[in-house]
Amino acid sequence: MELLHFTGQVWRPPYEASSQLLQVTAGCTHNKCKFCSLYHGTKFRLSPIAEVEEDLKVIQDYQPRARRVFLTGANPFALSYNRLLDLGLLIRKYLRHCESIGMFSRISDIKSKTVEELQNLRHLGFDSISIGTESGDDDTLAMMNKGYTANDIIEQCKKLEEANIRYNFVYLTGLAGRNKGEQNAVNTANAFNQLHPFTINFVSLTVFPESELYQEIQCGNFVEATEHERLLELRTFISNLCIETTLLGNTVSNTVPFVGMIPNDKVRILNELDSAIRNAGEDELRLYRDSIVSL
Ligand code: SF4
């Protein structure tokens, strides 16, 4: 059996489990977020068109009826408008049933595209993307070298809305550090409330030795939030959210897993968090965090 080209670690959101993966990039164009070790050791690489075409021929043989393709790499949306157009046309050539294409994107990757270009991409099937926003609090975003502000998130995602491209967010609890979770939660909720993310995915900061943040912790420049603080932060964030969206908090990094839609499930989720805040011991929760070997 022919093998597809994949370089380094391949990540996809849990809700893309049934999508056909296709490598068009590897690594991250930014690679500077302090907490990140996801693509450690993988330099950004653009797949040559001939290589993508080779993979599409294999997929055509094994998954000829694939309906959704998820492009891999940390942020394939960084590719130029013309490159994405070429890729969309190539996917359509080989996978005639494919009607939907997704990928990860950074906020700055949207910035380089006009609304008209985004609309054209949408017509070609680029209908939903996932963005590792992590926070909407400017202090936290700057401290972690995310490379954009809350206003950038709002401006760029409004362009996606105009182009009818669905987007999913990530909120990373604990990212602001000790005693800053409440501020992070309120400011992030204020930013997200101005938008319409299809889902918000919750991850809790889990620091691995390959990250820059790990070194900062060793030097005493960053103090991690306690596990209870993170649950309180999550509680504040969710209680301040006043949009309709789906909350997905069921990754390995969540000490208290939850899933639900708001506004309908808001009270239930807050009750679940309250119960954990009352009953779960800090040591027990931290022990769980320390046992996580990979996200
Ligand atoms: S968090 Fe995302 S954008 Fe930041 S370095 Fe990691 S992969 Fe790149």
py3Dmol code that shows the C-alpha trace and the ligand (Angstrom):
import py3Dmol

protein = """\
ATOM      1  CA  MET A   1       0.000   0.000   0.000  1.00  0.00           C
ATOM      2  CA  GLU A   2       1.307   3.438  -0.913  1.00  0.00           C
ATOM      3  CA  LEU A   3       1.901   5.744   2.035  1.00  0.00           C
ATOM      4  CA  LEU A   4       0.919   9.386   2.279  1.00  0.00           C
ATOM      5  CA  HIS A   5       3.557  12.026   2.971  1.00  0.00           C
ATOM      6  CA  PHE A   6       3.515  13.182   6.598  1.00  0.00           C
ATOM      7  CA  THR A   7       6.393  15.059   8.234  1.00  0.00           C
ATOM      8  CA  GLY A   8       6.890  15.283  12.008  1.00  0.00           C
ATOM      9  CA  GLN A   9       3.993  15.327  14.439  1.00  0.00           C
ATOM     10  CA  VAL A  10       0.530  15.560  12.859  1.00  0.00           C
ATOM     11  CA  TRP A  11      -2.205  17.279  14.890  1.00  0.00           C
ATOM     12  CA  ARG A  12      -5.867  17.649  14.091  1.00  0.00           C
ATOM     13  CA  PRO A  13      -8.789  18.780  16.264  1.00  0.00           C
ATOM     14  CA  PRO A  14     -10.840  15.921  17.794  1.00  0.00           C
ATOM     15  CA  TYR A  15     -13.880  16.935  15.714  1.00  0.00           C
ATOM     16  CA  GLU A  16     -11.901  16.297  12.522  1.00  0.00           C
ATOM     17  CA  ALA A  17     -11.560  12.598  13.351  1.00  0.00           C
ATOM     18  CA  SER A  18     -13.515  11.503  10.280  1.00  0.00           C
ATOM     19  CA  SER A  19     -11.904  13.979   7.866  1.00  0.00           C
ATOM     20  CA  GLN A  20      -9.354  12.844   5.300  1.00  0.00           C
ATOM     21  CA  LEU A  21      -5.946  14.269   6.256  1.00  0.00           C
ATOM     22  CA  LEU A  22      -3.784  15.771   3.518  1.00  0.00           C
ATOM     23  CA  GLN A  23      -0.368  17.305   4.145  1.00  0.00           C
ATOM     24  CA  VAL A  24       0.196  20.659   2.428  1.00  0.00           C
ATOM     25  CA  THR A  25       2.559  22.140   5.024  1.00  0.00           C
ATOM     26  CA  ALA A  26       4.523  20.871   7.999  1.00  0.00           C
ATOM     27  CA  GLY A  27       5.465  22.829  11.117  1.00  0.00           C
ATOM     28  CA  CYS A  28       4.457  26.400  11.967  1.00  0.00           C
ATOM     29  CA  THR A  29       5.319  29.703  10.250  1.00  0.00           C
ATOM     30  CA  HIS A  30       5.326  31.491  13.630  1.00  0.00           C
ATOM     31  CA  ASN A  31       6.888  28.980  15.992  1.00  0.00           C
ATOM     32  CA  LYS A  32       7.334  31.574  18.748  1.00  0.00           C
ATOM     33  CA  CYS A  33       4.514  30.969  21.238  1.00  0.00           C
ATOM     34  CA  LYS A  34       6.257  30.430  24.555  1.00  0.00           C
ATOM     35  CA  PHE A  35       4.062  27.610  25.792  1.00  0.00           C
ATOM     36  CA  CYS A  36       4.085  25.605  22.564  1.00  0.00           C
ATOM     37  CA  SER A  37       6.026  22.420  21.938  1.00  0.00           C
ATOM     38  CA  LEU A  38       3.623  20.919  19.410  1.00  0.00           C
ATOM     39  CA  TYR A  39       5.872  21.174  16.360  1.00  0.00           C
ATOM     40  CA  HIS A  40       9.171  21.104  18.189  1.00  0.00           C
ATOM     41  CA  GLY A  41      11.963  20.094  15.816  1.00  0.00           C
ATOM     42  CA  THR A  42       9.858  20.448  12.639  1.00  0.00           C
ATOM     43  CA  LYS A  43      10.859  23.407  10.463  1.00  0.00           C
ATOM     44  CA  PHE A  44       8.088  25.016   8.445  1.00  0.00           C
ATOM     45  CA  ARG A  45       7.848  23.272   5.105  1.00  0.00           C
ATOM     46  CA  LEU A  46       5.610  23.800   2.111  1.00  0.00           C
ATOM     47  CA  SER A  47       4.675  20.586   0.306  1.00  0.00           C
ATOM     48  CA  PRO A  48       5.506  20.706  -3.408  1.00  0.00           C
ATOM     49  CA  ILE A  49       2.354  20.522  -5.552  1.00  0.00           C
ATOM     50  CA  ALA A  50       3.647  17.287  -7.159  1.00  0.00           C
ATOM     51  CA  GLU A  51       3.824  15.683  -3.708  1.00  0.00           C
ATOM     52  CA  VAL A  52       0.263  16.780  -2.829  1.00  0.00           C
ATOM     53  CA  GLU A  53      -0.934  15.407  -6.159  1.00  0.00           C
ATOM     54  CA  GLU A  54       0.775  12.077  -5.457  1.00  0.00           C
ATOM     55  CA  ASP A  55      -1.079  11.863  -2.132  1.00  0.00           C
ATOM     56  CA  LEU A  56      -4.383  12.805  -3.734  1.00  0.00           C
ATOM     57  CA  LYS A  57      -3.963   9.934  -6.214  1.00  0.00           C
ATOM     58  CA  VAL A  58      -3.530   7.517  -3.293  1.00  0.00           C
ATOM     59  CA  ILE A  59      -6.554   8.991  -1.490  1.00  0.00           C
ATOM     60  CA  GLN A  60      -8.586   8.753  -4.692  1.00  0.00           C
ATOM     61  CA  ASP A  61      -7.900   4.993  -4.700  1.00  0.00           C
ATOM     62  CA  TYR A  62      -8.667   4.367  -1.023  1.00  0.00           C
ATOM     63  CA  GLN A  63     -11.199   7.098  -0.081  1.00  0.00           C
ATOM     64  CA  PRO A  64     -12.762   8.140  -3.408  1.00  0.00           C
ATOM     65  CA  ARG A  65     -15.907   9.396  -1.645  1.00  0.00           C
ATOM     66  CA  ALA A  66     -14.102  11.564   0.950  1.00  0.00           C
ATOM     67  CA  ARG A  67     -16.373  14.513   1.715  1.00  0.00           C
ATOM     68  CA  ARG A  68     -14.134  16.579   3.957  1.00  0.00           C
ATOM     69  CA  VAL A  69     -10.388  17.113   3.735  1.00  0.00           C
ATOM     70  CA  PHE A  70      -8.371  18.524   6.627  1.00  0.00           C
ATOM     71  CA  LEU A  71      -5.073  20.080   5.525  1.00  0.00           C
ATOM     72  CA  THR A  72      -2.292  19.357   8.001  1.00  0.00           C
ATOM     73  CA  GLY A  73       0.419  21.555   9.491  1.00  0.00           C
ATOM     74  CA  ALA A  74       0.149  24.189  12.227  1.00  0.00           C
ATOM     75  CA  ASN A  75      -1.288  26.869   9.930  1.00  0.00           C
ATOM     76  CA  PRO A  76      -1.797  26.002   6.255  1.00  0.00           C
ATOM     77  CA  PHE A  77      -4.017  29.086   5.978  1.00  0.00           C
ATOM     78  CA  ALA A  78      -0.728  31.017   5.890  1.00  0.00           C
ATOM     79  CA  LEU A  79      -0.420  29.892   2.275  1.00  0.00           C
ATOM     80  CA  SER A  80      -1.081  32.581  -0.270  1.00  0.00           C
ATOM     81  CA  TYR A  81      -4.564  33.014  -1.705  1.00  0.00           C
ATOM     82  CA  ASN A  82      -3.358  31.700  -5.081  1.00  0.00           C
ATOM     83  CA  ARG A  83      -1.723  28.643  -3.534  1.00  0.00           C
ATOM     84  CA  LEU A  84      -4.915  27.809  -1.643  1.00  0.00           C
ATOM     85  CA  LEU A  85      -6.923  28.230  -4.851  1.00  0.00           C
ATOM     86  CA  ASP A  86      -4.603  25.797  -6.628  1.00  0.00           C
ATOM     87  CA  LEU A  87      -4.911  23.314  -3.776  1.00  0.00           C
ATOM     88  CA  GLY A  88      -8.696  23.605  -3.710  1.00  0.00           C
ATOM     89  CA  LEU A  89      -8.900  22.938  -7.454  1.00  0.00           C
ATOM     90  CA  LEU A  90      -6.509  19.995  -7.171  1.00  0.00           C
ATOM     91  CA  ILE A  91      -8.562  18.456  -4.346  1.00  0.00           C
ATOM     92  CA  ARG A  92     -11.719  18.819  -6.447  1.00  0.00           C
ATOM     93  CA  LYS A  93     -10.002  17.219  -9.434  1.00  0.00           C
ATOM     94  CA  TYR A  94      -9.194  14.036  -7.499  1.00  0.00           C
ATOM     95  CA  LEU A  95     -11.972  13.921  -4.886  1.00  0.00           C
ATOM     96  CA  ARG A  96     -15.186  14.739  -6.693  1.00  0.00           C
ATOM     97  CA  HIS A  97     -17.347  14.237  -3.605  1.00  0.00           C
ATOM     98  CA  CYS A  98     -15.286  16.578  -1.434  1.00  0.00           C
ATOM     99  CA  GLU A  99     -17.422  19.567  -0.512  1.00  0.00           C
ATOM    100  CA  SER A 100     -15.601  20.819   2.559  1.00  0.00           C
ATOM    101  CA  ILE A 101     -11.970  21.707   3.325  1.00  0.00           C
ATOM    102  CA  GLY A 102     -10.597  22.731   6.717  1.00  0.00           C
ATOM    103  CA  MET A 103      -7.298  23.447   8.441  1.00  0.00           C
ATOM    104  CA  PHE A 104      -5.662  25.300  11.304  1.00  0.00           C
ATOM    105  CA  SER A 105      -5.056  29.014  10.908  1.00  0.00           C
ATOM    106  CA  ARG A 106      -3.391  31.788  12.831  1.00  0.00           C
ATOM    107  CA  ILE A 107      -5.155  35.156  13.107  1.00  0.00           C
ATOM    108  CA  SER A 108      -2.310  36.724  11.089  1.00  0.00           C
ATOM    109  CA  ASP A 109      -2.951  34.270   8.227  1.00  0.00           C
ATOM    110  CA  ILE A 110      -6.409  35.772   7.706  1.00  0.00           C
ATOM    111  CA  LYS A 111      -4.994  39.310   7.727  1.00  0.00           C
ATOM    112  CA  SER A 112      -3.226  38.820   4.396  1.00  0.00           C
ATOM    113  CA  LYS A 113      -6.517  37.935   2.607  1.00  0.00           C
ATOM    114  CA  THR A 114      -9.293  40.274   1.506  1.00  0.00           C
ATOM    115  CA  VAL A 115     -12.957  39.503   2.158  1.00  0.00           C
ATOM    116  CA  GLU A 116     -13.399  38.903  -1.574  1.00  0.00           C
ATOM    117  CA  GLU A 117     -10.558  36.378  -1.596  1.00  0.00           C
ATOM    118  CA  LEU A 118     -12.033  34.680   1.467  1.00  0.00           C
ATOM    119  CA  GLN A 119     -15.397  34.497  -0.308  1.00  0.00           C
ATOM    120  CA  ASN A 120     -13.767  32.875  -3.344  1.00  0.00           C
ATOM    121  CA  LEU A 121     -12.053  30.337  -1.092  1.00  0.00           C
ATOM    122  CA  ARG A 122     -15.391  29.633   0.569  1.00  0.00           C
ATOM    123  CA  HIS A 123     -16.957  28.933  -2.837  1.00  0.00           C
ATOM    124  CA  LEU A 124     -14.211  26.441  -3.521  1.00  0.00           C
ATOM    125  CA  GLY A 125     -15.023  24.515  -0.310  1.00  0.00           C
ATOM    126  CA  PHE A 126     -12.830  26.183   2.327  1.00  0.00           C
ATOM    127  CA  ASP A 127     -15.759  26.425   4.716  1.00  0.00           C
ATOM    128  CA  SER A 128     -14.384  26.039   8.242  1.00  0.00           C
ATOM    129  CA  ILE A 129     -11.087  26.595  10.010  1.00  0.00           C
ATOM    130  CA  SER A 130      -9.727  26.155  13.529  1.00  0.00           C
ATOM    131  CA  ILE A 131      -7.838  28.955  15.232  1.00  0.00           C
ATOM    132  CA  GLY A 132      -5.650  28.543  18.324  1.00  0.00           C
ATOM    133  CA  THR A 133      -6.719  31.900  19.722  1.00  0.00           C
ATOM    134  CA  GLU A 134      -5.830  30.734  23.286  1.00  0.00           C
ATOM    135  CA  SER A 135      -6.860  34.060  24.876  1.00  0.00           C
ATOM    136  CA  GLY A 136      -8.487  37.415  24.152  1.00  0.00           C
ATOM    137  CA  ASP A 137      -6.535  39.239  26.842  1.00  0.00           C
ATOM    138  CA  ASP A 138      -3.839  41.519  25.384  1.00  0.00           C
ATOM    139  CA  ASP A 139      -1.413  41.116  28.322  1.00  0.00           C
ATOM    140  CA  THR A 140      -1.570  37.339  28.076  1.00  0.00           C
ATOM    141  CA  LEU A 141      -1.295  37.328  24.279  1.00  0.00           C
ATOM    142  CA  ALA A 142       1.771  39.618  24.411  1.00  0.00           C
ATOM    143  CA  MET A 143       3.426  37.701  27.252  1.00  0.00           C
ATOM    144  CA  MET A 144       3.099  34.452  25.295  1.00  0.00           C
ATOM    145  CA  ASN A 145       4.312  35.932  21.958  1.00  0.00           C
ATOM    146  CA  LYS A 146       1.101  35.026  20.166  1.00  0.00           C
ATOM    147  CA  GLY A 147       1.721  37.830  17.662  1.00  0.00           C
ATOM    148  CA  TYR A 148      -1.740  39.436  17.655  1.00  0.00           C
ATOM    149  CA  THR A 149      -4.125  41.345  19.905  1.00  0.00           C
ATOM    150  CA  ALA A 150      -7.762  40.908  20.897  1.00  0.00           C
ATOM    151  CA  ASN A 151      -8.696  43.559  18.324  1.00  0.00           C
ATOM    152  CA  ASP A 152      -6.927  41.580  15.610  1.00  0.00           C
ATOM    153  CA  ILE A 153      -8.991  38.519  16.580  1.00  0.00           C
ATOM    154  CA  ILE A 154     -12.204  40.531  16.301  1.00  0.00           C
ATOM    155  CA  GLU A 155     -11.287  42.250  13.018  1.00  0.00           C
ATOM    156  CA  GLN A 156     -10.069  39.143  11.242  1.00  0.00           C
ATOM    157  CA  CYS A 157     -12.888  36.872  12.393  1.00  0.00           C
ATOM    158  CA  LYS A 158     -15.455  39.424  11.264  1.00  0.00           C
ATOM    159  CA  LYS A 159     -13.926  39.043   7.792  1.00  0.00           C
ATOM    160  CA  LEU A 160     -14.464  35.276   8.037  1.00  0.00           C
ATOM    161  CA  GLU A 161     -18.082  35.905   9.018  1.00  0.00           C
ATOM    162  CA  GLU A 162     -18.557  38.160   6.004  1.00  0.00           C
ATOM    163  CA  ALA A 163     -17.182  35.405   3.809  1.00  0.00           C
ATOM    164  CA  ASN A 164     -19.381  32.799   5.536  1.00  0.00           C
ATOM    165  CA  ILE A 165     -16.371  30.745   6.679  1.00  0.00           C
ATOM    166  CA  ARG A 166     -17.069  28.973   9.969  1.00  0.00           C
ATOM    167  CA  TYR A 167     -14.370  29.138  12.641  1.00  0.00           C
ATOM    168  CA  ASN A 168     -13.575  27.311  15.856  1.00  0.00           C
ATOM    169  CA  PHE A 169     -11.628  28.825  18.751  1.00  0.00           C
ATOM    170  CA  VAL A 170      -9.352  27.477  21.453  1.00  0.00           C
ATOM    171  CA  TYR A 171      -9.263  28.889  24.982  1.00  0.00           C
ATOM    172  CA  LEU A 172      -6.233  27.865  27.027  1.00  0.00           C
ATOM    173  CA  THR A 173      -6.905  28.095  30.780  1.00  0.00           C
ATOM    174  CA  GLY A 174      -3.948  28.872  33.020  1.00  0.00           C
ATOM    175  CA  LEU A 175      -2.114  30.753  30.249  1.00  0.00           C
ATOM    176  CA  ALA A 176      -2.059  34.063  32.139  1.00  0.00           C
ATOM    177  CA  GLY A 177      -0.263  32.520  35.127  1.00  0.00           C
ATOM    178  CA  ARG A 178      -0.884  32.704  38.876  1.00  0.00           C
ATOM    179  CA  ASN A 179      -3.545  35.203  40.007  1.00  0.00           C
ATOM    180  CA  LYS A 180      -4.273  36.411  36.455  1.00  0.00           C
ATOM    181  CA  GLY A 181      -6.933  33.897  35.402  1.00  0.00           C
ATOM    182  CA  GLU A 182      -9.920  36.087  36.266  1.00  0.00           C
ATOM    183  CA  GLN A 183      -8.611  38.989  34.155  1.00  0.00           C
ATOM    184  CA  ASN A 184      -7.860  36.611  31.286  1.00  0.00           C
ATOM    185  CA  ALA A 185     -11.340  35.059  31.516  1.00  0.00           C
ATOM    186  CA  VAL A 186     -13.248  38.361  31.578  1.00  0.00           C
ATOM    187  CA  ASN A 187     -11.247  39.960  28.752  1.00  0.00           C
ATOM    188  CA  THR A 188     -11.401  36.834  26.601  1.00  0.00           C
ATOM    189  CA  ALA A 189     -15.160  36.507  27.099  1.00  0.00           C
ATOM    190  CA  ASN A 190     -15.555  40.198  26.170  1.00  0.00           C
ATOM    191  CA  ALA A 191     -13.621  39.638  22.924  1.00  0.00           C
ATOM    192  CA  PHE A 192     -15.340  36.347  22.005  1.00  0.00           C
ATOM    193  CA  ASN A 193     -18.768  37.853  22.778  1.00  0.00           C
ATOM    194  CA  GLN A 194     -18.309  40.147  19.779  1.00  0.00           C
ATOM    195  CA  LEU A 195     -17.974  37.148  17.458  1.00  0.00           C
ATOM    196  CA  HIS A 196     -19.713  33.901  16.503  1.00  0.00           C
ATOM    197  CA  PRO A 197     -17.281  30.991  16.909  1.00  0.00           C
ATOM    198  CA  PHE A 198     -18.895  27.691  15.933  1.00  0.00           C
ATOM    199  CA  THR A 199     -17.189  25.931  18.843  1.00  0.00           C
ATOM    200  CA  ILE A 200     -14.867  26.961  21.662  1.00  0.00           C
ATOM    201  CA  ASN A 201     -12.424  24.220  22.576  1.00  0.00           C
ATOM    202  CA  PHE A 202     -10.893  24.228  26.035  1.00  0.00           C
ATOM    203  CA  VAL A 203      -7.379  23.116  26.764  1.00  0.00           C
ATOM    204  CA  SER A 204      -5.559  23.693  30.047  1.00  0.00           C
ATOM    205  CA  LEU A 205      -1.916  24.761  30.019  1.00  0.00           C
ATOM    206  CA  THR A 206       0.341  21.727  30.286  1.00  0.00           C
ATOM    207  CA  VAL A 207       3.980  22.707  30.022  1.00  0.00           C
ATOM    208  CA  PHE A 208       6.484  20.344  28.407  1.00  0.00           C
ATOM    209  CA  PRO A 209      10.294  20.668  28.695  1.00  0.00           C
ATOM    210  CA  GLU A 210      10.735  21.534  24.991  1.00  0.00           C
ATOM    211  CA  SER A 211       8.859  24.820  25.420  1.00  0.00           C
ATOM    212  CA  GLU A 212      10.323  28.235  26.183  1.00  0.00           C
ATOM    213  CA  LEU A 213       7.807  28.601  29.006  1.00  0.00           C
ATOM    214  CA  TYR A 214       9.309  25.595  30.773  1.00  0.00           C
ATOM    215  CA  GLN A 215      12.628  27.460  31.009  1.00  0.00           C
ATOM    216  CA  GLU A 216      10.834  30.565  32.294  1.00  0.00           C
ATOM    217  CA  ILE A 217       9.220  28.509  35.043  1.00  0.00           C
ATOM    218  CA  GLN A 218      12.618  27.068  36.013  1.00  0.00           C
ATOM    219  CA  CYS A 219      14.036  30.628  36.243  1.00  0.00           C
ATOM    220  CA  GLY A 220      11.062  31.829  38.284  1.00  0.00           C
ATOM    221  CA  ASN A 221       9.824  34.219  35.556  1.00  0.00           C
ATOM    222  CA  PHE A 222       6.428  32.526  35.271  1.00  0.00           C
ATOM    223  CA  VAL A 223       4.375  30.961  38.041  1.00  0.00           C
ATOM    224  CA  GLU A 224       1.764  28.454  36.941  1.00  0.00           C
ATOM    225  CA  ALA A 225      -1.859  28.897  37.980  1.00  0.00           C
ATOM    226  CA  THR A 226      -3.097  26.336  40.480  1.00  0.00           C
ATOM    227  CA  GLU A 227      -5.616  23.776  39.254  1.00  0.00           C
ATOM    228  CA  HIS A 228      -8.368  25.377  41.342  1.00  0.00           C
ATOM    229  CA  GLU A 229      -7.581  28.772  39.837  1.00  0.00           C
ATOM    230  CA  ARG A 230      -7.998  27.275  36.373  1.00  0.00           C
ATOM    231  CA  LEU A 231     -11.433  25.895  37.255  1.00  0.00           C
ATOM    232  CA  LEU A 232     -12.443  29.288  38.664  1.00  0.00           C
ATOM    233  CA  GLU A 233     -11.098  30.946  35.502  1.00  0.00           C
ATOM    234  CA  LEU A 234     -13.135  28.576  33.369  1.00  0.00           C
ATOM    235  CA  ARG A 235     -16.212  29.308  35.486  1.00  0.00           C
ATOM    236  CA  THR A 236     -15.745  33.072  35.071  1.00  0.00           C
ATOM    237  CA  PHE A 237     -15.186  32.726  31.327  1.00  0.00           C
ATOM    238  CA  ILE A 238     -18.292  30.610  30.751  1.00  0.00           C
ATOM    239  CA  SER A 239     -20.516  32.713  32.997  1.00  0.00           C
ATOM    240  CA  ASN A 240     -19.428  35.862  31.102  1.00  0.00           C
ATOM    241  CA  LEU A 241     -20.112  34.348  27.664  1.00  0.00           C
ATOM    242  CA  CYS A 242     -23.374  35.572  26.162  1.00  0.00           C
ATOM    243  CA  ILE A 243     -23.220  34.125  22.641  1.00  0.00           C
ATOM    244  CA  GLU A 244     -24.668  30.934  21.208  1.00  0.00           C
ATOM    245  CA  THR A 245     -21.936  28.376  20.690  1.00  0.00           C
ATOM    246  CA  THR A 246     -20.791  24.865  21.529  1.00  0.00           C
ATOM    247  CA  LEU A 247     -18.272  24.329  24.320  1.00  0.00           C
ATOM    248  CA  LEU A 248     -15.924  21.368  23.993  1.00  0.00           C
ATOM    249  CA  GLY A 249     -13.875  20.763  27.123  1.00  0.00           C
ATOM    250  CA  ASN A 250     -13.031  17.114  26.757  1.00  0.00           C
ATOM    251  CA  THR A 251      -9.345  16.943  25.905  1.00  0.00           C
ATOM    252  CA  VAL A 252      -6.821  15.058  28.024  1.00  0.00           C
ATOM    253  CA  SER A 253      -5.710  18.392  29.545  1.00  0.00           C
ATOM    254  CA  ASN A 254      -9.114  19.124  31.127  1.00  0.00           C
ATOM    255  CA  THR A 255      -9.205  17.878  34.737  1.00  0.00           C
ATOM    256  CA  VAL A 256     -12.998  18.288  34.675  1.00  0.00           C
ATOM    257  CA  PRO A 257     -14.297  17.237  31.246  1.00  0.00           C
ATOM    258  CA  PHE A 258     -17.472  18.877  29.932  1.00  0.00           C
ATOM    259  CA  VAL A 259     -19.323  19.374  26.666  1.00  0.00           C
ATOM    260  CA  GLY A 260     -22.432  21.432  26.017  1.00  0.00           C
ATOM    261  CA  MET A 261     -24.136  24.206  24.151  1.00  0.00           C
ATOM    262  CA  ILE A 262     -24.732  27.644  25.508  1.00  0.00           C
ATOM    263  CA  PRO A 263     -26.985  29.188  26.522  1.00  0.00           C
ATOM    264  CA  ASN A 264     -28.959  25.936  27.072  1.00  0.00           C
ATOM    265  CA  ASP A 265     -26.323  23.974  29.025  1.00  0.00           C
ATOM    266  CA  LYS A 266     -24.682  26.894  30.787  1.00  0.00           C
ATOM    267  CA  VAL A 267     -26.192  26.268  34.222  1.00  0.00           C
ATOM    268  CA  ARG A 268     -25.431  22.553  34.100  1.00  0.00           C
ATOM    269  CA  ILE A 269     -21.775  23.144  33.138  1.00  0.00           C
ATOM    270  CA  LEU A 270     -21.342  25.803  35.824  1.00  0.00           C
ATOM    271  CA  ASN A 271     -22.836  23.405  38.399  1.00  0.00           C
ATOM    272  CA  GLU A 272     -20.406  20.678  37.325  1.00  0.00           C
ATOM    273  CA  LEU A 273     -17.495  23.092  37.709  1.00  0.00           C
ATOM    274  CA  ASP A 274     -18.773  24.273  41.117  1.00  0.00           C
ATOM    275  CA  SER A 275     -19.004  20.701  42.319  1.00  0.00           C
ATOM    276  CA  ALA A 276     -15.397  20.025  41.198  1.00  0.00           C
ATOM    277  CA  ILE A 277     -14.178  23.271  42.791  1.00  0.00           C
ATOM    278  CA  ARG A 278     -15.770  22.189  46.104  1.00  0.00           C
ATOM    279  CA  ASN A 279     -14.790  18.543  46.060  1.00  0.00           C
ATOM    280  CA  ALA A 280     -11.576  17.955  44.083  1.00  0.00           C
ATOM    281  CA  GLY A 281      -8.263  18.308  45.940  1.00  0.00           C
ATOM    282  CA  GLU A 282      -5.525  20.521  44.465  1.00  0.00           C
ATOM    283  CA  ASP A 283      -2.890  17.795  44.911  1.00  0.00           C
ATOM    284  CA  GLU A 284      -5.035  15.213  43.175  1.00  0.00           C
ATOM    285  CA  LEU A 285      -5.689  17.535  40.218  1.00  0.00           C
ATOM    286  CA  ARG A 286      -2.013  18.517  39.940  1.00  0.00           C
ATOM    287  CA  LEU A 287      -0.986  14.868  40.058  1.00  0.00           C
ATOM    288  CA  TYR A 288      -3.266  14.285  37.098  1.00  0.00           C
ATOM    289  CA  ARG A 289      -1.693  17.223  35.181  1.00  0.00           C
ATOM    290  CA  ASP A 290       1.827  15.938  35.872  1.00  0.00           C
ATOM    291  CA  SER A 291       0.900  12.522  34.504  1.00  0.00           C
ATOM    292  CA  ILE A 292       0.030  13.941  31.047  1.00  0.00           C
ATOM    293  CA  VAL A 293       2.755  12.923  28.599  1.00  0.00           C
ATOM    294  CA  SER A 294       1.248  14.300  25.401  1.00  0.00           C
ATOM    295  CA  LEU A 295      -1.679  16.483  24.391  1.00  0.00           C
TER     296      LEU A 295
END
"""
ligand_1 = """\
8
SF4
S 0.745 27.684 19.362
Fe 0.250 27.479 17.203
S 1.007 29.392 16.296
Fe 1.965 29.240 18.279
S 3.945 28.258 17.849
Fe 2.489 26.628 18.410
S 1.688 25.908 16.486
Fe 2.645 27.901 16.081
"""
view = py3Dmol.view(width=600, height=400)
view.addModel(protein, "pdb")
view.setStyle({"model": 0}, {"cartoon": {"style": "trace"}})
view.addModel(ligand_1, "xyz")
view.setStyle({"model": 1}, {"stick": {}})
view.zoomTo()
view.show()
